[in-house]
């Protein structure tokens, strides 16, 4: 049985309070607010322990370093959204549903993962503000402000 340290408690608290998957660097930044002198090696060591204890779940996105979320979030079926501007990842609590009809005939779908990509609300607001500022100055700007329109 592993002992619980201040570092491990701070790391777990950072993950649970975020309510979204965090990278090891994001965990380090948040946990360092509670425990100074926390290093990335300590974060990784404690993440490994928390995963083995099934308190934390690894979220793997294509081409990205692993992220970590609480098992409370991981225990229900959900998907993820990654902001293409700030790279943060958020939980998506909706699902398109039964995808068996998309599989070739005779194939059996056992599970699925879905990742949406675009701008998060913060980055979209910043893009809109930037576009509005450019327009006010009379500078032509590319269409940077995305609304709820889905081009796909």
N, C-alpha and C positions, 0 to 999 in steps of 0.2 A: 504494500500500500504506500503510495506516494504521499509525502506530507504537503500540506498546503502552505505556501509562502505568500508574503505580501505581493511579490511579483506576479505569482500565478493568479492570485485573487484580483489584482489590478488588470491583468490581461483578460481574464474571463469577464470582468465587469465592463471593460471597454467593448468587448464583442457583444455582450447582451444589451448594453445601452444603445449601441449604434442602430440596432434593428435593421441592419443591412449587412451584406457580406463585406468584410474588411480585408485589405492586404496586410501583410506582416508589418509593413512600414506605417500604415494607418493605425494599426494596433499599437505599435511602438509609440507613436505620437500621442495617442489617447492615454495609454497606460502610464506614460512618463509624467503625466499631470498628477498622478497619485504617488508614483514611486520614481524619484529622481535617480539618475545614474543607471537607468535601465538600458541594456544594450540589445541589439538585434539578435545576438546569439542566444540570449536568455529568452527572448520572445519565441524564437523558433523551438528551443528546447521545451518550453512550457506548452506551446501549441501542439507539439508531438504528444506530450503527456495528456493534454485535454482531449485530443482526438482519440487516443487509446482508451481513455476513460469514458468516451462517448458523450462528452459534455459539449463538444464542438464538432462541427461538420465541415469538411473541405468542399469548397465550391470551385470547380474547374471550368474555366471558359477557354475556348480555343485560342491558342497563341498567347495566353496570359499566365502570369504567376498565380499560384493558388490563392484563394481568398477563404476566409473563415467566417462561419455564422453559427449562432447558437443552435443547439439541437432542438430547441423549442421551435425555431423557425423551420429547421430542416425536417421536422417530423410531419409536416403536411406538404402535400404536393403543390409546388409552385415553380415559377420560372424566374428569369432574371432580365434586367435591363441594364446595359452598360452605356454610360455617357461617352460619346466620342470626343468630347472636349476635355472634361476633367478626369475621365477614366474611372470614376466611381461606379459601383455596381449597386443596384437596388433590387429588392424583391418585387415580383409581379405576382399578384394573388389571383389572377385570372388565367384560364387555360382554354385553348380552343376545343378541348374535349377529345373525344374518341378519334384517334388518328389511324385506326386500323384500315379505313377505306383508302388511305394513301399508299399503303404498302402494296407491292406487286401481288398478284393473285397467288395464293398458296403460301405466302409468307405470314409469319405471326409476329405482331408487334408486342414486345414485352415491356417496354418503357420508352419514354421520350424525354428530350430536353429541348427547351426553346430559349433562345436569347434574343432579346430585342436590342437594337442599337440606335442611338440618336442622341439628342441633347436633353439633359435633365432640366428640371424647371429653373434652377439657378442659372445654368449656362444659357438657356433659351432666353431668359429675361435679360441677361447681360448682352446677348446678341441683338435683341430687340432694341435695347437702349443705345447700343452702338450704331445700329442702323438709323434710328431716329435722330441721333446726334449728327450723323453724316448727312442725312437729308436736310436737317435744319441749316447746315453749313453750305448746302447746295452741291455737296460732293456726291457723285453717283456711287452708290454702294451696291454690291451684289445682294440678292435677296437673302438676308441673314436671319430674318425673324420667322421662325416656323411656328405655325399655329397648330391646331389639332388635326390638320390635314395630313393624311397618310398617302404619300405618293406611290406606294407599292400596290 
